[in-house]
Amino acid sequence: MRLYSRKQLIVSIIASVGVGLLAAVGFGLLPGTGLQRPTSGEAARAIADTAPAASAASPGRTVEAVQVLSGASGGYSQDENENITVYERLNSGVVNITTEVVAINWFLEPVPQQGGSGSGSIIDPRGYVLTNHHVIKDAYKVFVNLADGSRMEGSVIGSDSENDLAVIKFDPPKGMALTVVPYGDSTNLKVGQKVLAIGNPFGLERTLTRGIVSGLGRPVQQDAKTIIRDMIQTDASINPGNSGGPLLNAQGEIIGVNTMIYSPSGGSVGVGFAVPVNTAKRIVPDLIKFGMVKRGWIEAEYVQLFPALIEYMKEKGDSLPIDKGLLVSSTRKGGNADRSGVRGGTTPVRYYQSVFNVGGDIIVAVDGMEISSLADLYSALEDNKPGNSIKIQYYRGSRKITADVVLSDRAEYMGSK
């Protein structure tokens, strides 16, 4: 047993008391500067005290902060709510379209077989559906599959390959209320604007994808004669089966018809294209009324200028004043081009299997659009109706001439050739 002096005993007591006090402060039993866990109210007051200016300037931020915390605990953000609302309100207005086509078997007999599939938007409560032309092309039968699982046979009312749009119709049962997807406006779209796509990719019905407008005014060439202009580019996933479905804005209005993707692999890589809804609004009435789009035409036969032709004319001592445009090979006697003073060529030449006339006028602009190919001419006249008067510009020799032309019906002209 060890004995301590009085001095050692006093020092030991003081040290023990000091250690006890420090421990009490550390565990929060006594006030001090230790690591205390503030209550939620104290934390809020502490935050407010550190930023009084911000609180005074934006009293609503406290509410917003509470909303954000609420969302983090299981609610939905404003953006998510928009997506959910649009889908829940309109997905039943998007249909799955399947087709049957006629094929020839080994015995050269026509037999029906399964065709392609796509999507469509119900645009009228009577059962009219807007979709793509390529979805129903060559279809022997067309079927419309609704959100409730019912399957109805439809019919093609009208189709337009130049804009890749079509209208089909089915007859809903009496008393069935259809969800109509409303038209929007594609005039004032902005790159970066949020868009939603509803469709049936790979047969997975009513799938929602989300993205933005990636580009505007994209020209996409269909074939040698046709360019679909002003296409909407989007990164919203568009896959096989989405064709014909709606591209929607945040309000749930159609701003485009999903049409195609650019993809080396065949799957969506973030480059999809949609026909602007304003194009659909312009041509759908014609498709319903006539089964086709009525378009104007300038009654003449044309040859696109090409290097060999330009060189040939130069060698003949009749150099052309330009190297881009449409040479008028011939005009219909008494037709609108003839009446407007446009002249065709007089000297026939052969280029491989083609025979045409040289020496005629060269059209370089139609309705304000520069013309360098036959596809440009089709595009310039695409939104003009028979009976409309437009201005054209052409060269006769080195002289540039402007004339007015009253358009004829293109379908009637082509059918009479």
C-alpha positions in Angstrom: 0.0 0.0 0.0 1.4 3.3 -1.3 1.2 6.5 0.9 0.6 9.9 -0.8 1.6 13.3 0.7 -1.0 16.0 1.2 0.3 17.9 -1.8 0.1 14.9 -4.1 -3.5 14.2 -2.9 -4.6 17.8 -3.7 -3.1 17.7 -7.2 -4.8 14.3 -7.9 -8.2 15.6 -6.9 -7.9 18.7 -9.0 -6.9 16.7 -12.1 -9.8 14.3 -11.6 -12.3 17.1 -11.4 -10.9 18.7 -14.6 -11.2 15.5 -16.5 -14.8 15.0 -15.4 -15.7 18.6 -16.5 -14.2 18.1 -19.9 -16.1 14.8 -20.3 -19.4 16.4 -19.4 -18.9 19.2 -21.9 -17.9 16.7 -24.6 -21.1 14.6 -24.1 -23.3 17.7 -24.1 -24.2 17.5 -20.4 -22.9 21.0 -19.9 -23.0 24.1 -22.3 -19.9 24.7 -24.1 -18.2 24.7 -27.6 -18.3 20.9 -28.0 -19.8 19.0 -31.0 -23.5 19.2 -30.3 -26.2 17.9 -32.7 -28.6 20.8 -33.2 -32.3 20.2 -33.4 -34.0 20.8 -36.8 -35.3 24.2 -35.5 -31.9 25.2 -34.3 -30.4 24.2 -37.6 -32.9 26.3 -39.5 -32.3 29.3 -37.2 -28.5 28.8 -37.7 -28.9 28.7 -41.5 -31.2 31.8 -41.4 -28.6 33.6 -39.1 -25.8 32.9 -41.6 -27.8 34.3 -44.6 -30.2 37.0 -43.4 -29.9 38.9 -46.7 -30.9 35.9 -48.8 -33.8 35.1 -46.6 -35.1 38.6 -46.7 -34.8 38.8 -50.5 -36.4 35.5 -51.2 -38.9 34.5 -48.5 -40.2 31.7 -50.7 -36.9 29.9 -50.8 -37.6 28.3 -47.4 -40.8 26.7 -48.9 -38.9 25.6 -52.0 -36.2 24.1 -49.8 -38.9 22.1 -47.9 -40.4 21.0 -51.3 -37.0 19.8 -52.5 -36.5 17.9 -49.2 -39.9 16.5 -49.6 -39.1 15.3 -53.1 -35.9 13.7 -51.9 -37.9 11.8 -49.4 -40.2 10.1 -52.0 -42.1 12.8 -53.9 -41.8 13.9 -57.6 -40.1 17.0 -59.0 -42.0 19.4 -61.2 -40.4 17.9 -64.3 -41.3 14.4 -63.3 -44.9 15.5 -62.6 -45.1 17.0 -66.1 -43.9 13.7 -67.6 -46.3 11.6 -65.5 -49.3 13.9 -66.2 -48.8 13.9 -70.0 -48.4 10.1 -70.1 -51.4 9.3 -67.9 -53.6 11.8 -69.8 -52.6 10.8 -73.3 -51.1 7.4 -73.6 -54.5 5.8 -74.3 -54.7 8.2 -77.4 -51.6 6.5 -78.9 -52.4 3.3 -80.8 -50.3 0.4 -82.0 -50.7 -0.2 -85.7 -50.1 -3.6 -87.3 -50.5 -4.6 -90.9 -50.8 -7.6 -93.2 -49.3 -7.6 -96.7 -49.7 -9.9 -99.6 -46.7 -12.1 -100.6 -46.2 -14.7 -103.3 -45.5 -18.3 -102.1 -43.4 -21.0 -103.9 -46.4 -21.9 -106.0 -46.8 -18.2 -107.2 -49.9 -17.9 -105.2 -50.8 -14.6 -103.3 -50.8 -15.3 -99.6 -51.3 -12.8 -96.7 -48.4 -12.5 -94.2 -47.6 -10.2 -91.3 -46.3 -6.8 -92.3 -44.7 -4.1 -90.3 -45.9 -2.2 -87.2 -45.8 1.3 -85.9 -47.7 3.9 -83.8 -50.3 6.5 -84.4 -52.2 9.3 -82.7 -56.0 9.5 -82.5 -56.7 13.0 -83.8 -60.5 12.8 -84.0 -63.1 11.1 -81.7 -64.6 9.5 -84.8 -61.6 7.2 -85.1 -59.2 9.1 -87.4 -55.5 8.2 -86.7 -52.4 10.1 -87.9 -49.4 8.0 -88.7 -46.6 7.6 -91.2 -47.0 6.6 -94.8 -44.3 3.9 -94.5 -46.1 2.2 -91.6 -49.1 1.4 -93.8 -47.3 1.2 -97.2 -48.4 -1.9 -99.3 -50.7 -3.0 -96.5 -53.4 -5.4 -97.4 -55.1 -5.1 -94.0 -54.5 -2.5 -91.2 -55.3 -3.2 -87.5 -55.5 -0.7 -84.7 -54.7 -1.9 -81.2 -56.1 0.3 -78.4 -54.9 0.8 -74.9 -57.6 -1.4 -73.4 -56.4 -4.4 -75.4 -59.1 -4.3 -78.1 -58.0 -4.8 -81.8 -60.0 -3.3 -84.6 -59.6 -3.4 -88.4 -59.0 0.0 -89.9 -58.8 1.4 -93.4 -56.4 3.8 -95.1 -58.2 7.1 -95.8 -55.3 8.9 -97.4 -51.5 8.7 -97.7 -48.7 11.1 -98.7 -45.3 9.6 -99.4 -43.7 13.0 -99.9 -44.2 14.0 -96.3 -44.4 10.3 -95.0 -47.8 10.9 -93.5 -51.0 9.0 -93.6 -54.5 8.9 -92.1 -56.3 5.7 -91.2 -59.7 5.2 -89.7 -61.4 2.7 -87.5 -64.9 2.6 -86.2 -65.0 2.6 -82.4 -67.9 0.8 -80.7 -70.9 2.8 -79.8 -70.4 4.6 -76.5 -66.6 4.2 -76.5 -65.0 7.6 -75.7 -61.6 7.9 -77.4 -58.7 9.9 -76.1 -57.8 12.5 -78.7 -54.2 13.8 -78.7 -54.4 17.5 -79.4 -52.4 19.4 -82.1 -49.8 21.9 -81.0 -47.8 24.4 -83.0 -44.3 23.7 -84.5 -43.7 27.3 -85.5 -41.9 28.6 -82.5 -40.0 25.5 -81.3 -36.6 26.1 -79.7 -33.5 23.9 -79.6 -33.2 22.7 -76.0 -37.0 22.5 -75.5 -38.2 19.4 -73.7 -40.1 16.9 -75.8 -41.8 13.6 -75.0 -42.4 10.6 -77.4 -45.0 8.0 -76.9 -45.0 4.9 -79.1 -44.7 1.2 -79.4 -41.0 0.4 -79.9 -40.3 -3.3 -80.6 -43.9 -4.0 -79.8 -43.7 -2.7 -76.2 -46.9 -0.8 -76.1 -47.2 2.9 -75.0 -43.6 3.5 -74.1 -42.6 7.0 -73.0 -39.2 8.5 -73.8 -38.0 11.9 -73.0 -35.5 14.3 -74.6 -35.0 17.7 -76.1 -35.3 19.4 -79.5 -31.8 18.9 -80.9 -32.1 20.7 -84.1 -34.7 22.4 -86.4 -35.2 22.8 -90.1 -33.4 19.6 -91.0 -33.9 18.6 -94.7 -34.0 14.8 -95.1 -34.0 13.3 -98.6 -36.4 10.5 -99.2 -35.5 9.8 -102.8 -34.3 11.5 -106.0 -37.5 13.6 -106.2 -38.4 14.2 -102.6 -36.9 16.0 -99.6 -38.8 16.4 -96.4 -37.9 19.8 -95.2 -38.0 21.5 -91.8 -37.8 18.1 -89.9 -37.4 18.3 -86.1 -34.3 16.5 -84.8 -34.6 15.1 -81.3 -32.5 13.0 -78.9 -35.7 11.4 -77.5 -35.3 7.6 -78.1 -37.1 6.6 -81.3 -36.8 3.0 -82.3 -38.6 0.7 -84.8 -42.2 0.7 -83.8 -42.2 4.4 -82.7 -42.8 5.5 -86.3 -46.0 7.5 -86.6 -46.3 8.2 -82.9 -46.5 11.7 -81.5 -43.7 13.9 -80.4 -45.2 16.0 -77.6 -44.3 19.3 -75.8 -44.5 19.6 -72.1 -48.2 20.5 -72.3 -49.0 17.3 -74.1 -49.6 18.7 -77.6 -48.4 17.1 -80.8 -45.5 19.2 -82.2 -44.3 16.4 -84.6 -44.8 12.9 -85.9 -41.9 10.6 -85.2 -40.7 9.3 -88.5 -37.1 8.0 -88.7 -33.8 7.6 -86.9 -30.3 8.0 -88.1 -28.6 4.8 -86.9 -25.7 2.7 -88.2 -26.8 -0.1 -85.8 -30.6 0.1 -86.4 -31.2 1.2 -82.8 -31.7 4.7 -81.4 -28.4 6.6 -81.0 -29.9 10.0 -80.1 -30.6 11.2 -83.7 -34.3 11.0 -84.5 -36.5 13.0 -86.8 -40.1 14.0 -86.7 -42.3 15.7 -89.4 -43.5 19.1 -88.0 -47.1 19.1 -86.9 -47.8 22.2 -89.0 -47.1 20.1 -92.0 -49.6 17.5 -90.8 -52.2 20.1 -90.0 -51.9 21.5 -93.6 -52.2 18.1 -95.4 -54.5 16.1 -93.2 -57.7 17.8 -94.5 -56.7 16.9 -98.1 -55.9 13.3 -97.1 -59.4 12.9 -95.5 -61.2 14.7 -98.3 -59.3 13.5 -101.4 -57.2 10.6 -100.2 -54.1 12.5 -101.4 -52.6 15.9 -101.2 -53.5 18.4 -103.9 -50.4 20.1 -105.1 -49.7 22.7 -107.8 -47.4 22.1 -110.8 -45.6 24.0 -113.6 -46.4 22.0 -116.8 -43.0 21.3 -118.3 -40.4 18.5 -118.5 -37.1 19.3 -116.8 -33.5 18.1 -116.8 -31.2 18.9 -113.9 -27.9 20.6 -115.1 -24.9 18.3 -114.7 -21.2 18.7 -115.6 -21.3 16.7 -118.9 -24.2 18.7 -120.2 -22.6 22.0 -119.2 -19.4 20.9 -121.0 -21.3 19.8 -124.1 -23.0 23.2 -124.4 -19.7 24.9 -124.0 -18.2 22.9 -126.8 -21.1 23.7 -129.1 -20.5 27.4 -128.6 -23.7 27.9 -126.5 -22.2 28.2 -123.0 -24.8 28.2 -120.2 -24.8 31.3 -117.9 -25.0 29.2 -114.7 -24.1 25.7 -113.6 -27.1 25.0 -111.3 -30.8 24.9 -112.3 -33.4 23.0 -114.2 -33.2 23.0 -118.0 -36.7 23.1 -119.6 -36.7 20.3 -122.1 -40.3 20.9 -123.3 -43.5 22.6 -122.2 -47.1 21.5 -122.7 -48.7 23.5 -125.5 -51.2 25.9 -124.0 -50.1 24.8 -120.5 -49.4 27.2 -117.7 -45.6 27.3 -118.4 -46.3 28.0 -122.1 -48.8 30.7 -121.2 -46.3 32.4 -118.9 -43.7 32.6 -121.7 -41.4 29.8 -120.6 -39.8 28.1 -123.6 -38.5 24.5 -124.0 -35.5 23.3 -125.9 -35.5 22.7 -129.7 -32.4 20.4 -130.2 -32.8 16.8 -129.1 -29.7 15.1 -127.6 -29.1 11.7 -126.1 -27.3 11.0 -122.8 -27.1 7.2 -122.3 -30.7 6.1 -122.3 -32.2 9.6 -121.9 -33.3 11.8 -124.7 -34.1 15.5 -124.1 -34.0 18.9 -125.7 -31.4 21.6 -125.2 -31.6 25.3 -125.8 -34.5 26.0 -123.6 -34.9 28.3 -120.5 -33.2 27.4 -117.2 -35.3 27.8 -114.1 -33.3 28.9 -111.1 -36.0 30.0 -108.5 -39.6 29.1 -107.8 -41.8 30.8 -105.2 -38.7 32.4 -103.6 -36.7 29.2 -103.3 -33.5 28.6 -105.3 -33.8 25.6 -107.6 -30.8 23.4 -108.4 -32.5 20.0 -108.6 -35.8 18.3 -109.3 -36.2 17.7 -105.6 -35.9 21.4 -105.0 -38.8 22.0 -107.4 -40.9 19.5 -105.6 -40.1 21.1 -102.3 -40.8 24.6 -103.6 -44.3 23.6 -104.8 -45.0 21.2 -101.9 -47.2 23.7 -100.0 -48.8 25.4 -103.1 -52.2 24.4 -104.3 -53.6 24.3 -107.8 -54.8 27.7 -108.8 -52.2 29.5 -106.7 -50.1 32.2 -108.5 -46.4 32.1 -107.9 -43.3 33.8 -109.3 -40.6 32.0 -111.1 -37.1 33.1 -112.3 -35.3 31.7 -115.3 -32.5 32.4 -117.7 -32.9 32.8 -121.4 -29.3 33.0 -122.6 -27.7 35.5 -120.3 -30.9 37.4 -119.5 -32.7 36.7 -116.2 -36.5 36.8 -116.5 -39.2 36.9 -113.8 -42.7 35.6 -114.6 -46.0 34.7 -112.8 -47.4 31.2 -113.2 -50.9 30.0 -112.1 -50.3 26.5 -110.9 -52.2 23.5 -112.4 -53.0 20.2 -110.6 -49.8 18.0 -110.5 -51.7 14.7 -110.2 -53.8 15.5 -113.3 -50.7 16.5 -115.3 -48.8 13.4 -114.3 -51.8 11.2 -115.0 -52.2 12.6 -118.5 -48.6 12.0 -119.6 
